[in-house]
Amino acid sequence: MCPNTASTGRHWDGSPRTTRARRPLRVAATSPSRLLRCGQNVWCRLCGNRIDVYLCSDQRPIALHPDELATAQIPESCRWHLSCGIAHPHADGSAWCRIPHTVLCPGRTPPAIVQLSPHIEAVRRQLAVRSRRLVDTGAFTPPAPPDPACEEQAADARRPARPVVQLLLGRYLAGRPLEEIRCVAQTRQRRRCPQPVLAAHTAAGRWTLLPAGPQRGQLTLPATLMAVYDLSRLPCAEQLRWRTQRCPAHAAAPGAADLALADWQVFDPLLHAAHIHTRLPHAAPSHRREA
């Protein structure tokens, strides 16, 4: 007798064959962070080691070491803990805590205000050995040191690498050029959306020179004009789309979760003085005229 190998909808005993439907990852409406946990894992561009990115209570991103360390061996200024997906800069009373990656990164000098303990030095050596192994195997290439002379010459011939954008009555510093800002939403294939935020069929902003006014409580800056990509004339919904860093398709579908953090930082003219450009770019990144 030849066995019947054809696939049927029932088991050998005649019971129906059922398969469980795959449950997609979703974010609760009451969650303080819309970022999925699977979208946190990134790699440091200076050392190649894995880091976890979380949001602070003031919506600033913080890169933390993926492993927990003993609280007794970590200085108080370096202790962080997680609560509901939000990172808080202090311990939570437990025996373990998280530590910022900037303290452990072998590709940069640790902050001078941090007193490195022997345990932290040992972790830094472990990460340095791992970085060297990644370099030797070709899995990671450290960035070349920047040339200040070349950067100064290229700044006049191209658009800012990190432009300042004005939207929603505030100014934000982008993490990359305007054309390279990608949507952070999750697609149906559970991947990050590849579409850019600067869409061709939507109204674009315009480059303009605006005063580099200080923030509240800061020292007065010289009366200089800086290049700003102005989106304040667009509708509020369009400005919100830029602020949440979503393409037009995902902006119309608010139920989609985020697979990455938005690249925006609140612009501070004192902290971000290196990104102030006094000349307008030669070619504005707009696909159509402003509506």
Buried (B, 14 or more C-beta within 10 A) or exposed (E): EEEEEEEEEEEEEEEEEEEEEEEEEEBEEEEEBBBBEEBBEEEBEBBBBBBBBBBEEEBEBBBBBEEBBEBEBBBEEBBBBBEEBBBBBEBEEEEBBBBBBBBBBBBEEBEEEBEBBEEBEEBBEEBBEBBBEBBEEEEBEEEEEEEEEEEEEEBEEEBBBBBBBBBBEEBBBBBEBBEBBBBBBBBEEBEBBEBBBBBEEBBBBBBBBEEBEEEEEEEEBEEEBBBBBBBBEBEEEBBBBBBBBBBBBBBEEEEBBBBBBBBBBBBEBEEBEEBBBEEBBEEBBBEEEEE
